[in-house]
Amino acid sequence: MLKRYLLAPGPTPVPPDVLLAMAAPIIHHRSADFLPVLDAAKKGLQWLYQTRNDVLILCSTGTGGMVGSVNNFFNKGDKVLVINGGKFGERWTKICQAYGLDVEEIVVEWGYAVKPSLVEEKLKKNRDIKGVFVQASETSTGVYHDIQALGSVVKQFDDTLFIVDAISALVAHDLKADAWAIDIMVGGSQKGVMLPPGLAFVSVSEKAWAKAETSTMPKFYFNFKKERENLAKNQTNFTSPVTLIIGLNESLKMLQAEGLEKVFRRHEWLANATRKAVQAIGLELYPRESPSNAVTAIMAPQGIDGQAVYKNLREKYGITAAGGQDKAKGKIFRIAHLGYADRFDVITAIAGIEMVLKGMGHPVKLGAGVAAAQELLMA
Ligand SMILES: Cc1ncc(COP(=O)(O)O)c(C=O)c1O
């Protein structure tokens, strides 16, 4: 038997209580049974997003939420600014271009975070930019962009929306949608929220709703105004993914019992222990600055293929982590500490990395990283 450990930056493990809640018989989404379920989910998401705005619940993966964030608020030809510091930044560009927007990019070298002053400069020079798109945690590089600082830049521009892909950052990082002037924030179920894939969440500010009034792009499945009207009645526009929403309420209950501050502190603690342990093994982190608390991207040592580390972790030891994407493929591997994650997930990952690297002929002192993690995780 090979026991499996899911330590990927999505999908992430689903807690037993959430799985059990989702085993309940199906209820009808237009019946009175469902109304309190959706009501609890929408209030719980507002708590998690730290917002008084609507948080729409969509039956799609996170990318569906990203698509809807483009086609509901903009018009063909609108100029927008995308911060492209990795695979998911690139995805914003591709979606915007697919809808005919005029995309300007700030290309950020992989492993670095965007400088908010650059964004400010761009916005001052290009008064016609209608939206700024960014990732909170760029999962492909393991970098966190400074959303608070970016929010305070974008909010100076009355005609510009601030759109944040928080799909991997939600729950791992403190993201204050209202206090930080985030107009649209996208989340997904299979990450920090500890659910199976299949839900996207999108918060929408009043500034963004005003823009939606003038957007003439085609909308059918992702029609946010219709979703908003339905949400007010504790409904969704189409058949609700009732099972996932029941699971969401259970996850939110777990997060609420822990408390937001403690949830963020746990992620920071696990991320920090992972980084320190990796360095104690003699490995380098891929981010040069601002590492994410959701996922740690680690440079494969000289002469070792990062994809082979990923493959060995999985095949020899049952640990599913992640490899690198695109230009980082082969150079890095990634370990998540996201959602239903605790001390022994870090210890497992670090022990596995040591064993894999030693098995591949890299000089590793077994236990060096584990001991570093243990020291920090006893605190
Ligand atoms: C930052 C980020 N954005 C977008 C996505 C895409 O989400 P999905 O695969 O749920 O569509 C992911 C998934 O890994 C992500 O990490």
The ligand as an ORCA input file, in Angstrom:
! r2SCAN-3c Opt
* xyz 0 1
  C      -3.659     31.970     -8.805
  C      -4.555     31.062     -9.592
  N      -5.383     31.598    -10.498
  C      -6.198     30.829    -11.230
  C      -6.217     29.459    -11.101
  C      -7.126     28.654    -11.951
  O      -8.122     28.091    -11.206
  P      -9.011     26.896    -11.765
  O      -8.082     25.798    -12.166
  O      -9.868     26.573    -10.574
  O      -9.793     27.414    -12.899
  C      -5.376     28.864    -10.174
  C      -5.338     27.394    -10.037
  O      -4.331     26.785     -9.756
  C      -4.524     29.681     -9.398
  O      -3.685     29.126     -8.500
*
